[in-house]
């Protein structure tokens, strides 16, 4: 398991700091909004339904925030592994790190390092997604999607009440709340509530498309970098082994909590030959 460090959690570039700050702020604002504004309107405080939905919401939030934290603080480089001084077949020399880098690794100017099995740089975590933290990134997307959908389920009655009857004012208020607020169509509180409901609706669609895109690549054994640059598809070991290569051997447990260990089948430096990986494809 790759090492985790709190020092790596803080992003380095200004753009990443802004994006991560916005993401963390929303991760804090949404549960407070749901707990103090929406939940008391739907379920009386202290009742069984109230605590049931509170526990469901906390479970989703804990896993979304926890996987985000792990994606930010996990080492995505070769770590303590000693890279060879002689360039091996398939390897390449990185002039920025002044090291020989293994296949599928690429240098990131934002992270200022070569990332093992680099997928892309995520501004909302301030880190690259690679071999060591791809599991946390994908699990973060999964729980963010379900969290947003769960908020949409809780917010729907409140949102309908805010919008009122179907009219051009209602559409303006819901989808362009700033304009509606400037023209006095709703109060400051209803403006804030409309913004939060809109964010949950928009992000649920965004997370769905991100999940679809990344899972499609993972099942095929590709990374976003390889897909964009049309690299040879040399690392497709069949969908089962491809998924295990990201989620690890204990994939059936990692949905419970982000800190559960799930060893990966390879180190991100040396890759098995297809003929040695139980056949080219899984049946």
N, C-alpha and C positions, 0 to 999 in steps of 0.2 A: 504494500500500500504506500502511495506517495506521501511524503511528509507534508504536514500542515503547519503554517506559521502565521501568527497574527500580523507580523510585519508585512506580509504579502497582501493582506486584505486591503490596505489603503492604496488606491490607484495613484499613478504617478503623473499622468498628463492632466491638463486643465479640463479638456473635454470629457475625459473619463470621470473626473471628480464631479463635474456637473451632472452627468448622466446617472452615476451611482447615487449621488445625493438625492436626485429626483426619485429614483426607484426606491430608495430606503424610506424617504419621506412618505411616499404613497403606500408602502408596506405598513407604515405606522398609522397613517390617516384612515385608510379603508377599514381596518378592524375596529378602530375607535368610533367611526361613523356608523358602522353596522351595529355595534354594541349599544351605543347611546341614543341613536336616532331611529334606526329601522327596527331593531329587535323589540324594544318596548311597545311599538305600535302593533306588531304582529303577534307577539307572545307575551303574556303577563309575566313580569319579573318573578323569579323563584319557582315557576311551574316546571313540570317535567319537560314539556316541549321547549321551553326557554333553555334549560340546561343541556338538553339533547342537541339542539342546534348550536349552542355555544361550544360544546365539545367537538362537534363535527367541524365547525369553523376554525377552532384552535388547532386541530389536527392538520387541516389543510394549510393554515398559515405557518405552523411550525415547520412543516416539511418544505414549503416554498422558501421561507427565509433561511432555514438550515442548509438546504442544498445550494442556495445562492452564496451563503457564507463559505461553504466548502469549495465551491467553484472558484471563489476569489482567493482563498488562502492556500490552495493545494499547489505544490510545485509542479510545473508543467515542463521543466527542463530535464536533462539527463541526470540531474542531481549529483550524487557521489560516484556514479559510474565513470570509469576512466575510458575516455574515447581514444581510439587508436591514433598514433602519430603518422601512420602510413594510410593513405587514402585507399579504402577498400572498394571493390566493385559495387556500384549503386550508390555509394556515398558521395558527398560533395563538400567542398571547402567553403566555409562561411567567412568572408573577409571582415565582417563586423565583430564576430566572436573570436575570430582567428583560431577556429577549431574545425576539425573534420566532423560533419554532421551526418547522422544516419539517414536512410531512406525515409521519406514522408515527413521529415522535419524541415521547418522553414523558419527563417528569421523574421521576427516581428519588431518593427521600429518603435511601436508603442511600449511593448514589454521589454525591449532592448535585450532579447535573448532568442536563441533557437528553440522552438517549441516542438516536442515530440508529437508526431502525427497531427500536425497543426490543421485545425478545421477553419477557424476564423477568429478575429478579435471582437469580443463582445464589449461594447461600451458600457452596458448596464451592469456588468460585473467588473469592468476595468481590467480584465484579463483575457488572454487567449483561451480558446477551447481546444484542448488537445487530448493526448492519450490518457493522461492521469486524471483529468477532471471532466471529461465528456459525460460520464455517468451523472455527475452532479448537475451539469448544465441541462441535460435532457430531463432529469427528474424535477428540476426547478421549473422547466416549461410545463411539464405535466401538471404539477400542483398549482402553478399560477393559472393555468387554463381552468382547472376544476374549481379553484377559488373564485375566479371571475364569474364562472357560470353559476356557482352557488350564490354569489352576491346578486347576480341578475334575477335569480329565483326569489330571493328575499326582497329585492327592490321593486319588483314589477308592479305591485299594487300601489306602492308609494309614488312611483314614477307616473303611473296613470292618473293618480289624484293630483299630482303637481301639474301635469299637462292639461288636464281637464278635457273639454270637448275637442274633437278634431277640427282644427282650423289652421290658418297660416301662422297665427300667433303661437299656437301650440307647437307647431313644427319648428318655428324659429326659437322658441324657448328651450326645446329639447335638444336640438342639434347644433344651435349656435347660441349657447347660453349667455355669452358675453354681450352679444348684440341685444338679446332679450332683456338683460339686466340694465343696459344703458338706456333702453327705451322705456324702462319702468314696468315691464310685463311681469316681473316677480321681484320679491324682496331679496336682501342679501343672503338670508338663510336658505331660501328656496333656490337661489342661484348656486350656492355651494352644494346643495343636495343634488341639483340637476347635473352639475359638473361631475360629481362622484358617480352618479348613475351612468352618465355618458362614458366615463373612463372605464368602468366595469364592462359596459357593452362593447366598446371599441377594442379593449385589450383582450377580451375573450375571443374575438375574431382574429386578432393578430396572433395570439398564442396558438390558435388552431392551425393557422397556415404555417407557422414556424415548426410546429410539431410534425405536420404532414411532410414538410420539406425535409427536415433533418432525419426523421425515421425512414423515409424513403431512401436517403443516402446511406444510412447505417445498415439497413437490410441488404443493400447492394455492396457493402464493403467500401464505400467511397467517403471521402471528406469533401467539404465545400470547396476547399482549395483545389483538390483534384478535379472536381466537377467543373469548376470555372476555367481551369487551364487545360482541360481535356487530356489529362495524363492517362497513360495505359492503366486499365483496370486489372492490376496484378494481385490485389489483395482481397478478392471475393472468395471466401471459403465456404459459402453457403449461408443462408439467412440465420440459421441457429448459431453457428460459430461467429458470425458477424455480430450478432446481438450480444453474445457472451463476451466478445472482445471489447465491448463498451461497458456493459453492465456487470460483468464478472461472473464467477461461478455460483455466487449466492444471489442471483438476480431476483429470485422469488422472495427475498427478505428485505431488499433495499427500499421497497415502498413504505416500510414501517417507519424508518428513521434514517436520516442522512449519515449518522455516525456508525452504522452497521457495516462491518468489513465485508468486501466482496472481491477477492483476489482476481486479477486479470490474467488471461492465459499467456500473455507475453509481455515483455518489458518495454515495448515501443521502440526498441533499438534493433533487435534481431527478430525477423519474421520467418515462420515456418514455410517450407515449400508446400505448395498446394497438394502435391501427391502424398505428403506426409500428414495432412490434416483430415484424415478419415474421408478421403475422396474429395473431388472438386465441389460437388453439390450435395446438399442434404436432401434426402427424399421425403 
